């Protein structure tokens, strides 16, 4: 019995250590903005677009700034992981709003948010493909890419899945009549 208790305690400690090591992709200010918009699906989608785009902007900034040369590959890796986490959050929100019955105003704003998200995810895809192209062809990027290549592939795969879900949900919401 004591052995089982020790095993359970050890597992709990390992799980909490793993959880504690996980980074939150959102800043406190971003999390606050999302909480304020919790009942406004369109606004939440716009915020997620803004935050996700900011991660890609930061990748561009890190890659172009000579002062960021030290640890650049790891910085890009971390930003790509944040990007992927935000795409997952977008998908979670789409799932949540898809199952809810929105009132007329919420549905109108949500549909507008879906259109904006479609456009944004197309931009995101182009930027990730550009990053992949640079990693394949540019000598400096190629040298750093070993640190972020898996995170880049994960981001591209996650975005592709998100775009497919978004396409499906957009078609379904177009058919839905507001209450």
DRENFI-55421 format. One record per residue (C-alpha): residue in one letter; z negated, y, x negated. Coordinates in steps of 0.2 Angstrom, whole numbers, plus 2048, in hexadecimal, padded with zeros to 3 digits. Layout:
REM residues N
AZYX/...
//
This chain:
REM residues 179
X800800800/X7FC80C7F2/X80C8087EA/X81680C7F9/X80D81D7FB/X8118217E9/X82381D7EC/X8248277FB/X81B8367F2/X8278347E3/X8368347EF/X82F8447F8/X82D84D7E7/X83F8487E2/X84684E7F2/X83C85F7F2/X8428617DF/X85485E7E4/X85286A7F3/X84A8787E8/X8588777DC/X86587A7E9/X86C88C7E9/X86E8967F9/X87F89C7F9/X8798AC803/X8708BB7FD/X8618C0807/X86B8CF80E/X8798C4813/X86D8B881C/X8658C6825/X8768CC82B/X87A8BB832/X8698BA83A/X86C8CB843/X87D8C4849/X8778B384F/X87C8B6861/X88D8BE85C/X8998B0857/X8A88BC853/X89D8C7848/X8958B883F/X8A68B183B/X8AB8C2834/X89B8C2829/X89F8B1822/X8B18B781E/X8AA8C6815/X89D8BB80B/X8A98AE807/X8B68BA801/X8A98C37F6/X8A68B27ED/X8B98B17E9/X8B98C47E3/X8AA8C07D8/X8B48B17D0/X8C28BD7CD/X8B68CA7C5/X8AD8BD7BA/X8BE8B67B4/X8C58C77B0/X8B58CF7A8/X8B48CC795/X8A18CF796/X8A08BF7A2/X8A88B4795/X8988AB790/X89589D79D/X8A48A27A7/X8A98917AC/X89888D7B3/X89789E7BC/X8A889A7C5/X8A18897C9/X8928907D1/X89C89C7DB/X8A888F7E1/X8998857E7/X8938947F0/X8A58967F8/X8A48837FD/X893885805/X89989480F/X8A888B815/X89C87D81B/X89288B824/X8A189182C/X8A6880832/X89487D838/X89588E842/X8A6889849/X89F87884F/X890881857/X89B88E860/X8A8881865/X89B87886F/X893887877/X89A890887/X89C8A2882/X89D8B088E/X8AD8BA890/X8A88C7882/X8A28BA876/X8B18AF879/X8BD8BE876/X8B48C3866/X8B38B1860/X8C68AE863/X8C98BE859/X8BD8B784B/X8C78A784B/X8D78B1848/X8CF8BA83A/X8C88AA833/X8D98A2833/X8E08B1829/X8D28B181D/X8D289E81A/X8E58A0816/X8E08AD809/X8D28A2802/X8DE894800/X8EB89F7F6/X8DD8A57EB/X8D68947E7/X8E888D7E4/X8EA89C7D8/X8DA8977CF/X8E08857CE/X8F188C7C7/X8E88967BA/X8DD8877B5/X8ED87D7B2/X8F788A7A9/X8EC8977A1/X8E4892790/X8D489B793/X8D28957A5/X8D788379F/X8C9883792/X8BC88979F/X8C387F7AE/X8BA86F7A9/X8AA8777AF/X8B087B7C0/X8BF8707C4/X8B58647CF/X8AD8737D8/X8BF87A7DA/X8C686A7E1/X8B78697ED/X8BA87B7F3/X8CC8777F6/X8C8867800/X8BB86F80A/X8C687E80E/X8D4873813/X8C986981F/X8C287A826/X8D4880829/X8D8870833/X8C887283D/X8CB884840/X8DD880846/X8D6873852/X8C887F859/X8D488E85B/X8E0883866/X8D187D870/X8CA88F872/X8DA896878/X8DA88A886/X8C888E88B/X8C589A899/X8B68A6898/X8A88A58A4/
//
